[in-house]
C-alpha cells in the first residue's frame, strides 16, 4: 500500500516525470538561443586576442577577432551582443567613451556593416573602463562620483554609440537620473526612434564582478562602488529603482547580478511587466568553471541550470559569458 497525501488521494506528480518526452511535454520554461545575450570585450591596440585568466573561454578581442566571434555567435543563434570597450588611453573624465572613433564606436560600425539589423548591438554606457581612477564617473572635490557630470558624460557617450550604430545603449553606472539624461540626449540627436535604452535599474555593489574587472581593466584605484551601486540586502529598493527608470523612459530593465538575486528579477518583472534582462555576471560564470576544474561540479549541467533559472525567475533575456556555449548546446 502506498501512502498518499490525504487531501489529494489521486495526486501523483511523478506520472509526468517518468520519461524524457513526458518531462518535455510539461516543461514550463524554455531557454532559446535568441534569449541569450553575449557580452564581448574589445581592446584598443591589441594585436592578438588575449584570454581572461579568471573567465575560461572569454577573451579581450582585437577588432578582427571580435568580428569573427560575432559571426560564430550569430551562426549559433545568438542575436544580441553587449559590447564593452577598453581604450588605449584613460583620463580622469573618461573622454574616450564618447570619442567618435573610440574603440567601441569603431567596433559598432564594423559589426553593423557585417550584420545590419540582423543582430541587436548593445553598448555598455559607462565610464569605468575609460577613467584612469576606475570609477563610473568623474570625481568631485570630495572624491565621490559627481552624479550630474557623470550623467552628462553618459549622454554624450550614448549619442556617439547610437551614431556609430548601436541599437541599444545600456547605462550601467547607477547614477540618479541617468536614463532621463540619456533619453533626452538621444531624442535631441535624432535617435528618438532608432535607439532603445536598456537600463541597469538594479545593480548591486557585488563582489561577483571581480573577474570582469580583470577583463575590462576597470577595478577602482581607490574605494569601491558602494556609494552608487545598491546594497545587496535590498529588494524593495530595487523595485523602486526599476519603477523610476520606467518613468524616465527605459525600454528594457536589467538586474545584475542575476543568479544570486532571482527574487529581485521576479519582483521587478511582476511590478513592471517590462522586458527584463538578467545578467549572469563574471563571478557567477567563473565559480562554475572553477568548481568544474576541481572536479567538484558538472560544468554543463550546472551552467544550464543556472541560466534556465534566471529565465524561470522572469528574465526575458539572459546576459551570459556562456551564451555561445549554451546556444550550441540548445541547438544540438
Ligand atoms: C560597469 C560594469 C561592471 C560590470 C558590467 N558593467 C563592473 C562593475 O560595476 O564593477 C560587471 C559585469 C560582470 O561582472 O560580468 N561598467
Boltz pocket constraint, residues with backbone or C-beta under 6 A from the ligand:
constraints:
  - pocket:
      binder: B
      contacts: [[A, 124], [A, 126], [A, 127], [A, 128], [A, 129], [A, 172], [A, 173], [A, 208], [A, 209], [A, 210], [A, 211], [A, 212], [A, 213], [A, 218], [A, 225], [A, 280], [A, 281], [A, 282], [A, 283]]
      max_distance: 6.0
